[in-house]
Amino acid sequence: MKRRALLSVSDKTGIVQLAIGLAELDWELVSTGGTAKTLRAAGLAVRDVSEVTGHPEMMDGRVKTLHPAVHAGLLARRDRPGDLEAMRGQGYGPIDLVVVNLYPFHDAVARGAPLAQALEQVDIGGPTMLRSAAKNHPFVYVVVDPADYGRVLDAIRAGDGDAGLRFELALKVFEHTATYDAQIAGYLGKIREKGEGEGGGRREGEREGEGLLPERMVIPLRKVQSLRYGENPDQAAAFYAEVSPPAGSLPALDQLHGKELSFNNLLDVDAAVAAISAWHGDARVACAILKHTTPCGLALGDSAEAAFRRALSTDPVSAFGGIVAFNRPVDAAVAAALAELFLEIVVAPGFDATALDTLTRKKNLRLLVLPNSRAGSDELDFKRVRGGFLAQRRMNMAFSEEAWRVVTRRAPDERELADLRFAWRAVASVKSNAILLARDARTIGIGAGQMSRVDASRIAVMKANDRNADIRGAVLASDAFFPFRDGVDAAAGQGVSAVIQPGGSVRDEEVIGAADEHGMAMILTGRRVFRH
């Protein structure tokens, strides 16, 4: 009896060449629908799967390979006479190779297909055949990736002795089907959260975002690259991406120049692009300079050079060896300014030719291109803990002012309000406890990552004083409420004229009273932007 291959693919890449190779080895080809049509157009003899099963396709192709003739042929253990007798007793024959790739569910979702259309792209027969063949991989080749076609043909020509290859292909199948199912589950979770479709919407007592947090979660990932090292050189590391990453996220990075990336580099880049995403869509150029995932300078400017120099003025000492991010392309003028400083990474939506010529003279400087974006509210943020993961909705870097309240006797004037808006966006990217001083759309002092909010205030003032910045008339942003009035008293003593903070402390009235005593303006946002 001829050996038999069943070929049924959505992605036709390389399938004709594989089929030709099998036909030359005297294999029988069985196929379905569009794949059979493609193979016949190439002059190959193909049996329809309905001829093998003795049953026509049904329900617009929903039912075609879900038949014992297919699965007995895949699951029969060739070293078990009972399996072979049972199969042949029903008039079925073995299937020795299965090549399947699945309906493009992700493509349907990506183009915005409604739920009913997306469900039509949920493959049933394909994963079932793949799982049957992968379970019986000691006897059956199962191929889900066109990149493996050549290896399989080589193994068959060599006499089928490569059990290691069949094991590797089976592992790849189970990874693939798990990823496929996880994509579907993730999509349905988002549909539920948005309240779309039958059964959508939050249940009674659920908070916004709960629909994204199911009882069980599978996170489909693919390896993008091995990294230079982890947090330290003795730690191996790799970068894994979501199978369907959001637009403008790190899997879209294009490295134009410089050393390979490390674990810490990607953490810093992620923090940098999150920081500038607060000005996504703003007409002004935003620049963020970061060290160890927290900003040491943030500013807006009419040009990339102006924004960079203003951000750098906050803390040029800490900027040494830092990461610089822009929301606009890097041009010649800012490239010349960047070249004056030792930096690890520059990330921007693009670099013009002159800027590239200037910056690529620095052998190790990593130049990264990433489109502008702002994280969506339906994305999850994960943190690893021993034995598990913590999951939360990603911080929304859009800042509605709907809940803002002026709580002091004096309201901020026009200039102060503009600076408070800038400071509130900027402090959201600073590690907690975070205090940030700002004036004229730039930071002048940042206190980050402190155990005490008072200490964070002192550090922000110290940084400003180190640069001889004029704190009088500056504004202050705090990422969480002031537990006591001492932080406000200290800020007033330095000349800070307005404060923005979430509020929510049991001592809010005391804190507001302190601001009134000093003639300060204060806004409560009603939203905490703590970054642990």
Residue pairs with C-beta under 8 A, 6 or more apart in sequence:
1 93
1 94
2 26
2 27
2 28
3 25
3 26
3 27
3 28
3 94
3 96
3 97
4 27
4 28
4 30
4 73
4 93
4 94
4 95
4 96
4 97
5 19
5 22
5 27
5 28
5 29
5 30
5 95
5 96
5 97
5 98
5 99
6 30
6 31
6 49
6 65
6 70
6 95
6 97
6 98
6 99
6 100
6 129
7 15
7 18
7 19
7 29
7 30
7 31
7 35
7 39
7 99
8 31
8 32
8 33
8 35
8 49
8 65
8 99
8 100
8 125
8 126
8 129
9 15
9 35
9 99
9 100
9 101
10 101
10 102
10 103
10 104
11 101
11 104
11 146
12 34
12 35
12 38
13 146
14 146
14 149
15 35
15 38
15 39
15 99
15 146
15 149
16 38
16 39
16 42
16 44
17 149
18 99
18 149
18 152
18 153
19 29
19 39
19 42
19 44
20 42
20 44
21 149
21 153
22 29
22 97
22 153
22 156
23 29
23 44
23 45
25 153
25 156
25 157
27 96
27 97
28 47
29 39
29 44
29 45
29 46
29 47
30 46
30 47
30 48
30 49
30 52
30 95
31 39
31 46
31 47
31 48
31 49
32 48
32 49
32 57
32 61
32 64
32 65
33 57
33 61
33 64
36 46
36 48
39 46
40 46
49 64
49 65
49 70
50 56
50 57
50 64
52 69
52 70
52 93
53 64
53 65
53 67
53 69
53 70
54 69
55 67
57 63
57 64
58 64
62 124
63 125
64 125
65 125
65 126
65 128
65 129
66 124
66 125
66 128
68 90
68 92
69 90
69 91
69 92
70 95
70 129
70 132
71 128
71 129
71 132
72 86
72 87
72 90
72 92
73 87
73 92
73 93
73 94
73 95
74 95
74 98
74 129
74 132
74 133
74 136
74 140
75 83
75 132
75 135
75 136
76 83
76 84
76 86
76 87
76 94
76 136
76 139
77 83
77 136
77 138
77 139
78 84
78 94
78 139
79 139
84 94
87 93
87 94
95 133
95 140
96 139
96 140
96 141
97 140
97 141
97 142
97 143
97 152
97 156
98 129
98 130
98 133
98 140
98 141
98 142
98 143
99 143
99 144
99 149
100 126
100 129
100 130
100 142
100 143
100 144
101 126
101 144
101 145
101 146
102 123
102 126
102 127
102 144
102 176
102 180
103 121
103 122
103 123
103 126
104 121
105 118
105 121
105 122
105 123
105 180
105 183
105 184
105 187
106 183
106 243
106 244
107 121
108 117
108 118
108 120
108 121
109 118
109 183
109 187
109 244
110 244
113 121
115 191
115 196
115 197
118 187
122 184
123 180
127 177
127 180
127 181
130 142
130 144
130 173
130 176
130 177
131 173
131 174
131 177
133 140
133 141
133 142
133 170
133 173
134 142
134 169
134 170
134 173
134 174
135 170
137 166
137 167
137 169
137 170
138 163
138 166
140 166
141 152
141 155
141 156
141 166
141 169
142 166
142 169
142 170
142 173
143 149
143 152
143 169
144 169
144 172
144 173
144 176
145 172
145 176
148 169
148 172
151 165
152 165
152 169
155 161
155 162
155 165
178 218
178 220
179 220
179 222
179 243
181 218
182 218
182 219
182 220
182 243
183 220
183 243
183 244
185 214
185 218
186 220
186 244
189 211
189 212
189 214
190 211
190 212
190 378
191 197
191 200
192 199
192 200
192 201
192 211
193 202
193 209
193 210
193 211
193 212
193 378
194 200
194 211
194 378
195 201
195 202
202 208
202 210
202 211
203 210
209 377
209 393
212 378
212 380
212 393
213 380
213 391
217 391
219 242
219 382
220 242
220 243
221 240
221 241
221 242
221 243
222 240
222 241
222 243
223 238
223 239
223 240
224 238
224 239
224 240
224 241
224 251
225 238
225 239
225 261
226 236
226 237
226 238
226 239
227 237
227 238
227 239
227 260
227 261
227 262
227 263
227 265
227 266
228 237
228 259
228 260
228 261
228 262
228 263
228 265
229 235
229 236
229 237
229 262
229 263
230 236
230 237
230 262
230 263
231 237
231 263
231 264
235 263
237 262
237 263
239 250
239 261
239 266
241 250
241 251
242 249
242 251
245 251
245 252
246 373
246 375
246 376
246 379
247 371
247 373
248 273
248 370
248 371
248 372
248 373
249 373
249 375
250 266
250 269
250 270
250 273
250 370
252 370
252 371
253 269
253 347
253 368
253 369
253 370
254 368
254 369
254 370
255 261
255 366
255 367
255 368
255 369
256 351
256 356
256 360
256 367
256 368
256 369
257 356
257 359
257 360
257 365
257 366
257 367
258 345
258 362
258 363
258 364
258 365
258 366
258 367
259 364
259 366
261 366
265 323
265 344
265 345
265 366
267 293
268 290
268 291
268 292
268 293
268 323
268 344
268 345
269 323
269 325
269 345
269 347
269 368
269 370
270 293
271 290
271 293
271 294
271 429
272 288
272 290
272 323
272 324
272 325
272 345
272 347
273 325
273 347
273 370
273 373
274 375
274 395
274 397
274 429
275 288
275 290
275 295
275 298
275 325
275 426
275 429
276 286
276 287
276 288
276 325
276 326
276 327
276 372
277 327
277 372
277 373
277 374
277 375
277 397
278 286
278 374
278 397
278 399
278 425
278 426
278 428
278 429
279 286
279 300
279 327
279 425
280 327
280 372
280 373
280 374
280 397
280 398
281 374
282 300
282 327
284 300
284 301
284 302
284 307
284 441
285 300
285 301
285 302
285 303
285 304
285 306
285 307
285 326
285 327
285 328
286 298
286 299
286 300
286 307
286 326
286 327
286 328
287 297
287 298
287 299
287 300
287 301
287 304
287 307
287 308
287 310
287 311
287 324
287 325
287 326
288 295
288 297
288 298
288 311
288 324
288 325
288 429
289 295
289 296
289 297
289 298
289 308
289 311
289 312
289 314
289 319
289 322
289 323
289 324
290 296
290 322
290 323
290 324
290 325
291 318
291 319
291 321
291 322
291 323
293 431
294 429
294 430
294 431
294 446
294 448
294 449
295 426
295 429
295 430
295 443
295 446
295 448
296 314
296 315
296 318
296 319
296 322
296 446
297 310
297 311
297 312
297 313
297 314
297 315
297 318
297 319
297 442
297 443
297 446
298 311
298 314
298 426
298 429
298 442
298 443
299 307
299 308
299 310
299 311
299 313
299 314
299 441
299 442
299 443
300 307
300 310
300 422
300 441
300 442
301 307
301 308
301 309
301 310
301 441
303 331
303 333
303 334
304 326
304 328
304 329
304 330
304 331
304 333
304 334
304 348
305 331
305 333
305 334
305 336
305 337
307 326
307 334
308 324
308 326
308 334
308 337
308 338
309 337
310 441
310 442
311 324
311 442
311 443
312 319
312 341
313 442
313 444
313 467
313 469
314 442
314 443
314 444
314 445
314 446
314 463
314 467
315 446
315 463
315 466
315 467
316 341
319 341
319 343
320 341
320 342
321 342
321 343
321 344
322 343
322 344
323 343
323 344
323 345
323 346
323 347
324 338
324 343
324 345
324 346
324 347
325 346
325 347
325 348
326 334
326 346
326 347
326 348
326 349
327 348
327 349
327 372
328 348
328 349
329 348
329 349
329 350
329 351
329 352
329 355
330 338
330 346
330 348
330 350
330 351
330 352
330 355
330 359
331 352
331 354
331 355
332 352
332 354
332 355
332 358
334 355
335 351
335 354
335 355
335 356
335 358
335 359
336 358
338 346
338 359
339 358
339 359
339 361
339 362
343 365
344 365
344 366
345 365
345 366
345 367
345 368
346 359
346 365
346 366
346 367
346 368
347 368
347 369
347 370
348 368
348 369
348 370
349 369
349 370
349 371
349 372
350 369
351 359
351 367
351 369
356 367
359 365
359 367
360 367
374 397
374 398
375 394
375 395
375 396
375 397
376 394
377 393
377 394
377 396
378 393
379 393
379 394
380 391
380 392
380 393
380 394
381 391
381 392
381 393
381 394
381 395
382 389
382 390
382 391
383 389
383 390
384 390
395 428
395 529
395 531
397 425
397 428
399 421
399 424
399 425
399 428
401 421
401 525
403 525
403 526
403 527
404 523
404 524
404 525
404 526
405 503
405 523
405 524
405 526
406 412
406 521
406 522
406 523
407 503
407 508
407 512
407 522
407 523
407 524
408 512
408 515
408 516
408 520
408 521
408 522
409 516
410 516
410 519
410 520
410 521
411 521
412 420
412 475
412 498
412 521
412 523
413 521
416 475
416 497
416 498
416 521
418 441
419 438
419 439
419 440
419 441
419 474
419 475
419 498
420 475
420 477
420 498
420 500
420 523
422 438
422 441
422 442
423 436
423 437
423 438
423 443
423 475
423 476
423 477
423 500
424 477
424 500
424 525
424 529
426 436
426 438
426 443
426 477
427 434
427 435
427 436
427 477
427 478
427 479
427 529
428 479
428 529
428 531
429 531
430 436
430 446
430 448
430 479
430 531
431 448
431 449
431 531
431 532
432 448
432 449
432 479
432 480
432 530
432 531
432 532
433 447
433 448
433 449
433 450
433 451
433 452
433 453
433 455
433 456
433 479
433 480
434 446
434 447
434 448
434 449
434 456
434 477
434 478
434 479
434 531
435 446
435 447
435 453
435 456
435 457
435 459
435 460
435 476
435 477
435 478
435 479
435 487
436 443
436 445
436 446
436 447
436 460
436 476
436 477
437 443
437 444
437 445
437 446
437 460
437 461
437 464
437 469
437 471
437 474
437 475
437 476
437 496
438 444
438 474
438 475
438 476
438 477
439 469
439 470
439 473
439 474
439 475
444 463
444 464
444 467
444 469
444 471
444 474
445 459
445 460
445 461
445 462
445 463
445 464
445 465
445 469
445 471
446 459
446 460
446 463
447 455
447 456
447 457
447 458
447 459
447 460
447 461
447 463
448 456
448 459
449 456
450 456
450 459
453 478
453 480
453 482
453 483
453 487
454 486
454 487
454 490
457 476
457 487
457 490
457 491
458 490
460 476
461 471
461 490
461 491
461 494
464 471
464 474
464 494
465 471
470 495
471 494
471 495
471 496
472 494
472 495
472 497
473 495
473 497
474 495
474 496
474 497
475 496
475 497
475 498
475 499
475 500
476 491
476 496
476 498
476 499
476 500
477 499
477 500
477 501
478 487
478 499
478 500
478 501
478 502
479 502
479 528
479 529
479 530
479 531
480 501
480 502
480 528
480 529
480 530
481 501
481 502
481 503
481 504
481 505
481 508
481 511
481 528
482 488
482 501
482 505
482 507
482 511
483 505
483 507
484 507
484 510
484 511
485 507
485 510
485 511
485 513
485 514
487 511
488 499
488 511
488 514
488 515
488 518
488 520
488 522
489 514
489 518
491 499
491 520
492 514
492 515
492 518
492 520
496 520
497 519
497 520
497 521
498 520
498 521
498 522
498 523
499 515
499 520
499 521
499 522
499 523
500 522
500 523
500 525
501 522
501 523
501 524
501 525
502 524
502 525
502 526
502 527
502 528
502 529
503 524
503 525
503 526
504 526
504 528
505 511
508 524
511 522
512 522
515 521
515 522
